[in-house]
Amino acid sequence: MGFENDAQLMEFVKSIEENEMIKAPAYMKQEILKKSNNLTVSIEAHKNKTSKNLQLFFYGLKVSAALAMALTLLMVINLPSELTAPNVSKKQERVIPDWEIAKKAHEKSNDVTGFLDDISTDALMRIKKNGKE
C-alpha cells in the first residue's frame, strides 16, 4: 500500500483514527495504575539501583582490603631485624638483598589482590545470577 504524496497518507491516517481504531476498555487505565502500585513492580524497579549499590560496596571493600594488605606488607618489610629475629646473632644473620625482598612482597601482594578479585567477581556474578531469576 503505497502513498503518492503526504496528503493521501494523512487522509488514510485520519480515516483509521475515526473509523477503524480500537478503543481501550475504560477500566484499563485504573487497572494499570493499580498494578503499578503493587509491591512486586516497585521491587523490580528498585532492583537495578540495589545492584549498583552492591557493586560499589564490593569495589570499596576490595580497595580497602588491598590497602590494608599493602600497609601491612610495608610495615612488615620495614621492621628492624632485631624485632623479626631476636635469637639470631649478627654472625649467623642471613643477608637478603633489597630487590629480593621487594620481589617477594610484590608476589605476595599479587596473590592477595588476585584472591580479593576472585572473591568480589564471584560475589558479583552470584548477585547478577540471582537478579535474573
CORBELZI-V567833 format. One line per field, one symbol per residue. ss: DSSP state (A for helix, B for strand, O for the rest). phi: phi as a letter, one per 20 degrees, with the letter a starting at -180 (. if undefined). psi: psi as a letter, one per 30 degrees, with the letter a starting at -180 (. if undefined). Layout:
# CORBELZI-V567833
ss=???
phi=???
psi=???
This chain:
# CORBELZI-V567833
ss=OOOOOAAAAAAAAAAAAAAAOOOOOOOAAAAAAAAAOOAAAAAAAAAAAAAAAAAAAAAAAAAAAAAAAAAAAAAAAOOOAAAAOOOOOOOOOOOOOAAAAAAAAAAAAAAAAAAAAAAAAAAAAAAAAAAAO
phi=.ddfbffffffffffffeddfeefffffffffffffeffffffffefffffffffffffffffffffffffffffffeffffeecfeefffefeedfgfffffffffffffffffffffffffffffffffff
psi=jkkfleeeeeeeeeeeeeefkkkkkefeeeeeeeeffkeeeeeeefeeeeeeeeeeeeeeeeeeeeeeeeeeeeeeegklfeeeiffkleefkkkkleeeeeeeeeeeeeeeeeeeeeeeeeeeeeeeeeef.
